[in-house]
Amino acid sequence: MRGSTFSQISVLPGVWPSAELLERLRPMSERPPLVVDDWPSAVRGEFARTDAVLAGWKDELGADRLAQLPSLRYIGLRATSTDRVDLDYASRHGVTVSPIHGYGDIGTIEFVAEQLLVRARHAAPARGELSGRRLGIIGFGNVGQGVGRIATALGMDVVFHTPRPRETPAGAPRWAPLHEVLATADYLSFHSPAYHHVIGPRELELVRPDAVVLMTTLGLPVAETDLVAWQRARTGKVVLDLCAGHGLSDVARQLPGLELHELYAARTTESVRRAEAGLLANLTAALDPAEGRSR
């Protein structure tokens, strides 16, 4: 995709654009950036001329919506996951899809570390320690590895599960089969792929009744109906941020022992800056591929 500017950049609600981002978008678009509060029932006017869309992880970009933008050539995601974009449609119609990576890792890692410390230090009937306790991690990408490093430094015994076994150095978190991770963890933290239910009722039954379970994935890592039935029969806490808890029903929100934090673990002042810098870098690369390769 070559050209000095886009014709119309439209910014969807999930981007949460700052004034600085909108100002920096101006030179990249022939028209002022269009901030869309919601996808309109009828696409017309400036929005109909959109050739570049910026979207967040909440924004649905299925084929039905993308087809309403005949000039669309570029989708810039303020997100790592592309699950809510119809990639087949984009490929067939020559639409470039550019996610960003790593911008919210630190915030998520620190949130999980904070919750581990809070659960140990303020546990009833007496304050405890994390040292010597077992942390099980489901999924071991950048965030899972970061959580594992902090937990190891705090003296925890850290085991993780991924679909394929992994070798790790002595003293580092070690790979274990799923049943072992679930059944032996005092604390369990999910860092599995976005919008994927990675365990079901049979696996949930393996988790210790008093284990503290942390979920900061995009979407629940288990089906909500399974979560509800399981949590009703146990004493341990389930802690979610708004990424995992997005769209959670009132029934689930009111479960005993379930704590939904009204924040996005990944969203910090610093992560917003990194995300917007990533959006701008990807836009620049789309307009000038040579500039993108030089970065």
CORHU-V583981 format. One record per backbone hydrogen bond with DSSP energy under -0.5 kcal/mol. CO is the residue of the C=O (numbers start at 1). NH is the residue of the N-H. If there is no record, write none. Layout:
{{CO/NH} {CO/NH}}
This chain:
{{6/30} {7/31} {8/10} {8/51} {8/52} {9/34} {10/12} {10/54} {11/36} {12/15} {13/16} {18/22} {19/23} {20/24} {21/25} {22/26} {23/26} {25/28} {26/29} {28/6} {33/35} {34/11} {34/36} {35/37} {42/44} {44/47} {44/48} {45/49} {46/49} {47/50} {51/73} {51/74} {52/10} {53/76} {54/12} {55/78} {56/59} {61/86} {62/65} {62/66} {63/67} {65/68} {66/69} {68/70} {69/72} {73/96} {74/53} {75/77} {75/98} {76/55} {77/79} {78/57} {79/100} {82/85} {84/61} {85/87} {86/90} {87/91} {88/92} {89/93} {90/95} {91/94} {94/96} {96/75} {96/98} {97/99} {98/77} {102/105} {104/108} {105/109} {106/110} {107/111} {108/112} {109/113} {110/114} {111/115} {112/116} {113/117} {114/118} {115/119} {116/120} {117/121} {118/122} {120/123} {120/128} {130/133} {133/157} {134/136} {134/186} {134/187} {135/159} {136/189} {137/139} {137/161} {138/191} {141/145} {142/146} {143/147} {144/148} {145/149} {146/150} {147/151} {148/152} {149/153} {150/154} {151/156} {152/155} {155/132} {156/158} {157/135} {157/159} {158/174} {159/137} {160/176} {161/139} {166/175} {169/172} {174/160} {177/181} {178/182} {179/183} {180/184} {181/185} {182/208} {186/212} {187/136} {188/214} {189/138} {190/216} {193/196} {196/198} {200/204} {201/205} {203/206} {203/207} {204/207} {208/211} {209/235} {209/236} {211/213} {212/188} {213/239} {214/190} {215/241} {217/219} {218/195} {221/198} {221/199} {223/227} {224/228} {225/229} {226/230} {227/231} {228/232} {230/233} {231/234} {237/213} {238/259} {239/215} {240/261} {241/245} {242/246} {243/219} {243/246} {245/248} {249/253} {250/254} {252/255} {255/258} {257/238} {257/259} {258/260} {259/240} {259/261} {261/263} {263/242} {263/265} {264/267} {266/268} {268/272} {269/273} {270/274} {271/275} {272/276} {273/277} {274/278} {275/279} {276/280} {277/281} {278/282} {279/283} {280/284} {281/285} {282/286} {283/287} {284/288} {287/3} {288/291} {288/292} {289/293} {290/294} {291/295} {292/295}}
